[in-house]
Amino acid sequence: MNIALTAAMLDALKKANHVPPDVQKEIAAVAASGGTYRLHLSDDEGMELAELLQWHVRTDPATGKPTPDSAAYAEIIRLIGEAQF
């Protein structure tokens, strides 16, 4: 699967903790493409990354929406889910 990331999403991925080496390799290989960044993941790597990022998402108790600090992670999870179908 190929995921189109913004610069903010790519920065968030680089700050994520406990990313497995196979996924870190793919993040390091991200290439710019027309104002976005393309992340290539296998289905297994996509599932692995989505599960890991779920630990990084925090929600605002008042709104139930991701906090500004974790919104990029929530968006990446959404994009992975869309790419799997």
PENOR-V173345 format. One record per pair of residues at least 12 apart in sequence whose ideal C-beta (glycine too) atoms are under 10 Angstrom apart, sorted by the first residue. I is the first residue (numbers start at 0). J is the second residue. If there is no record, write none. Layout:
i=I j=J
i=I j=J
This chain:
i=0 j=38
i=0 j=39
i=0 j=40
i=0 j=41
i=0 j=42
i=0 j=44
i=0 j=45
i=0 j=78
i=0 j=79
i=0 j=81
i=0 j=82
i=0 j=83
i=1 j=32
i=1 j=37
i=1 j=38
i=1 j=39
i=1 j=40
i=1 j=78
i=1 j=82
i=2 j=25
i=2 j=29
i=2 j=35
i=2 j=36
i=2 j=37
i=2 j=38
i=2 j=39
i=2 j=40
i=2 j=45
i=2 j=48
i=2 j=75
i=2 j=78
i=2 j=79
i=2 j=81
i=2 j=82
i=3 j=32
i=3 j=33
i=3 j=34
i=3 j=35
i=3 j=36
i=3 j=37
i=3 j=38
i=3 j=78
i=3 j=82
i=4 j=26
i=4 j=29
i=4 j=32
i=4 j=35
i=4 j=36
i=4 j=37
i=4 j=38
i=4 j=71
i=4 j=74
i=4 j=75
i=4 j=78
i=5 j=34
i=5 j=35
i=5 j=36
i=5 j=71
i=5 j=74
i=5 j=75
i=6 j=31
i=6 j=34
i=6 j=35
i=6 j=36
i=7 j=70
i=7 j=71
i=7 j=74
i=8 j=29
i=8 j=35
i=8 j=36
i=8 j=38
i=8 j=70
i=8 j=71
i=8 j=72
i=8 j=74
i=8 j=75
i=8 j=78
i=9 j=26
i=9 j=29
i=9 j=31
i=9 j=35
i=9 j=36
i=9 j=38
i=9 j=71
i=9 j=75
i=10 j=71
i=11 j=52
i=11 j=55
i=11 j=68
i=11 j=69
i=11 j=70
i=11 j=71
i=11 j=72
i=11 j=73
i=11 j=74
i=11 j=75
i=12 j=25
i=12 j=26
i=12 j=29
i=12 j=36
i=12 j=38
i=12 j=48
i=12 j=52
i=12 j=55
i=12 j=71
i=12 j=72
i=12 j=75
i=13 j=26
i=13 j=27
i=13 j=29
i=14 j=55
i=14 j=68
i=14 j=71
i=14 j=72
i=15 j=48
i=15 j=51
i=15 j=52
i=15 j=54
i=15 j=55
i=15 j=71
i=15 j=72
i=15 j=75
i=16 j=51
i=16 j=54
i=16 j=55
i=17 j=51
i=17 j=54
i=17 j=55
i=18 j=47
i=18 j=48
i=18 j=51
i=18 j=52
i=19 j=44
i=19 j=47
i=19 j=48
i=19 j=51
i=21 j=40
i=21 j=41
i=21 j=43
i=21 j=44
i=21 j=47
i=21 j=48
i=22 j=38
i=22 j=40
i=22 j=41
i=22 j=43
i=22 j=44
i=22 j=45
i=22 j=47
i=22 j=48
i=22 j=51
i=24 j=44
i=25 j=38
i=25 j=39
i=25 j=40
i=25 j=41
i=25 j=44
i=25 j=45
i=25 j=48
i=26 j=38
i=26 j=40
i=26 j=44
i=26 j=48
i=38 j=75
i=38 j=78
i=38 j=79
i=38 j=82
i=40 j=79
i=40 j=82
i=40 j=83
i=42 j=79
i=42 j=82
i=42 j=83
i=44 j=79
i=45 j=75
i=45 j=76
i=45 j=78
i=45 j=79
i=45 j=80
i=45 j=82
i=45 j=83
i=46 j=79
i=46 j=80
i=46 j=83
i=47 j=79
i=48 j=72
i=48 j=75
i=48 j=76
i=48 j=79
i=49 j=72
i=49 j=75
i=49 j=76
i=49 j=77
i=49 j=78
i=49 j=79
i=49 j=80
i=49 j=83
i=50 j=76
i=50 j=79
i=51 j=72
i=51 j=76
i=52 j=69
i=52 j=71
i=52 j=72
i=52 j=73
i=52 j=74
i=52 j=75
i=52 j=76
i=52 j=79
i=53 j=72
i=53 j=73
i=53 j=76
i=54 j=72
i=55 j=68
i=55 j=69
i=55 j=71
i=55 j=72
i=55 j=73
i=55 j=75
i=55 j=76
i=56 j=68
i=56 j=69
i=56 j=70
i=56 j=71
i=56 j=72
i=56 j=73
i=56 j=74
i=56 j=75
i=56 j=76
i=57 j=69
i=57 j=70
i=57 j=72
i=57 j=73
i=58 j=73
